[in-house]
């Protein structure tokens, strides 16, 4: 269990690198640490997330965690606002374990949080934003209208709690957090990789282009043919490529 600066307990797990001599580091040793930030209603304990951690552990040690209000973490989800403190706790733990180069890989909501954390807290060496939104309050697709129903309506919040063990805070953001496309512009000099599928049913490709256009060099944009949304659609091949990008940029 990790603890955030505002006192929330975060359920997390550290997976040492499979090949410590090949860029991993591991317990007490310098090397690459990869923090994985899941999407809304997700969990590091889900099978899809564990598969991603397994692949990435071939490229560095991995710290995976549940955002506040998700799974076994305490607190309530603020859907991308205070979650930057959760990422900060995971990055801090990766440093304590001994990794001296840290990449954060975020999926969907986790991508937005990874960008905001890198922009506001600094202290990371690379960011990968997968299937992330470029701006808040997007309702242009049916899945996102369903997400807003779950966030804004009492019956929706109850459904999220019962079906996905996700506890969502009531009320509106005040103030509204920095939008992800603006945060992308503050990630540099850390390299940024934006990954998005052309079959994403939540956020169309315009979000990926807005993130990329808002960022400064060094940056890359991968538009993946046939790729859907976030962790559930990510193939091992794509995660291997992300792992290679991380080690290449942090070597």
N, C-alpha and C positions, 0 to 999 in steps of 0.2 A: 504493500500500500504506500502510495506517495501522498504528500500533503501539499496543497497549493498555498500561495501567499495569502489567500483569503480563507484558509482553513478547511477546504473541501478535501475529503479523502478520495484518492484516485486509485482504482484497481489497475495494476500494471504487471507486466512480466518482462523479464530480460532474457533474451535468447542469445547466448554467446555465438561468435562466428564459427561456421563449420570448418573453415580453414584459416586459423589465426595468423598464419605466416603469410597469407595472401591478401593482406589489407584489413584484417579483422581487428587484431589487438586483443580484446577479451578482458577477463578479469585483471584489473591492475595494469594492463598494458596499453600503450598508445595505439591508435588505429581509428578506423572509421566506425562511427555509431550512427544507426539509422532509426529515427523515431517515426513510427507509423500512426497516423491520425485517421480514424475511421469516419464514415459518413453518418448522417443523422439516423437515429434508431439502430445503429450498428453496435458492434462489440468486438474486441480483440479475441474473444472466446469463440466467435462464430467460425465455422469451418472454412469459409472463403477467406476470412482474415488470417487464419492460422496458415493456410496455404501460401498466402503472400509473405508472411513472416518467414516461413520455411525457405522460400526461394531467396528472399533478401538476405538471409543469414549466410548465404554463400558469398556475400559481398561485404559484410560487416556485422558487428553485433547489433541486435535489434531490440529496441524498447517499444513495446506495444501497450496501449492503455485504453481504458474506457473513459470517454468524456464524462463530466459531471452530469448526473441525472440519467446515466446509461448503465445498464448491467449492475455490477456490484459497487460502482462508485457512488458516493453520497451526493447530496445536493440536487439541484434541478437544472435541466438544460436551458440555457439562454440562447440556443440556436445560433451560435457563432460569435457572441459578444465576450462574455467572461471566460469562454473556453480558451482564450489565449493564455490564461493562467495555468490551465491544465497542460498545454504544450510546454510552457515554461518549466513546470515541475518535471516533465518527462525529459526535457533537454538537460536540466540540472542533474537528474539522476544519471543520465548517460555520461555526463562529465565526471560525476563522482565514481562511477564504475571504472573509468579510466580512458574513455575515448576522447581523443583530442581534435577530431574532425567530425562534425555532426551535420547530417542531412535530415531534413524533415520531409516525409512523403505523406501528403494529405489527399483524401478522397472525398469529393463532393463537399459537404459542409467542412470536413477536415481540411480540404484544400484552401477554402476561404480563411479558415483559422490559421493555417500554416503561413499564408501570405501576411495576414495581419500581425502574427507573432514576429515574423522576420522583420517587418517594417517598424514595429513599435518597440520590440525588445532587443532586436539585433541578436548577435551572439551565435548564429548558426552559419554554416559554411556552404550550404546548398539547400534549395527548396524545389520540390517536385509537386506540382498542383495537378491532380488527376480529376477530370470530370467536374471541375469547379465552376461555381457561378461567378460572373463578373460584377454583378450588382445585386442589391437586396430587393425583396418584395416581388420577385419575378413570378408571374402567374400565367405565362404564355403557353404552358403545356398542361395536359390533364393531370399527370403525376404531381406537378408543382401546385396545382390547385388543391389536390388532395393533401399535400404536405401543409399548406396554409390552413386548411380545415382542421387538421390535427393540432396545429399550433394555437389557433385563435378561438376555437369553439370548445366549451367545456366537455361536450360528448366526444370530441376529437381527442382531447388530452386524455380522457378516460380510456379511449380505445388504444392510444399509444402506450399507456401504462399497462393495460391488461395484455395486449398482444405482443408488445416489443420490450416491455420492462423499461420504457423511457418515460421519465418524469419531467414534464415541461413546465417551466415557470409561467405564471400568468402575468398579464400586463404587457405593455409595449416598451421597446427600447427608449431610454432617455439618458443620455443623448443617443442618436443613431450612430452605430460604429462606422468607422472608415470603410467605404466599400472596397471589395477586393481589387478592382481594377486600379484604384488609387494606391492601395497598399503594394501592388505589384511594382509600382514605380519607385518604391523605397527599399526593395530587396537588394539591389545592387550595392556593393560590389560582389555579393554572393551570387553565383550563377542560378538561374531560374529555368526550369523545364516545365512547360505547359503541355499536358497530354489530354486529348479529347477525342471521343469517338464520333464518327459521322452518323452513327445510329443511336446516339444518346436521346432517350425519350424525355429526360428531365430538362436539360439545358441544350439548346441548339448551338451550332458551331460559332455563332456570333459571340457567345460568351468567351470562348477560347481566344478568338481574335482580339476581343477587347482587352483581355488580360495581357496577351502578348504585346499588343500595341501600347499598352500603358506601362510596360516594363522597360527598363534600360538594359543595355548590354552588361554582362553576358547573358544571353537568353536563347532558348530554343522552343520551337513549337512543333509538336507531333500531332498530326491529324490521322487517327487510326481508322482505316476502312473496316466497316462491319462491327466496330466496337460499340457496345451499349454504354451502360452507366456504372461507374465506380467499381467497388470490389467484386461484386457478383459477376460482372462481365469480363473482368481482367483475366487474360490467359497467362499461364506460366511464361510463355515466350515474351509477352509484353513486360512482365515483372523482371525477367532476366535482363531485358534491354535497359530498363530503368536502373537496375543494379549496376550494370556496366557503365551507364552514364554517370552514376554517382561516383564510382571508383575512379573513372577517368578524370572527372572534374575535381576530385579531392586528393589526387595523387601528388 
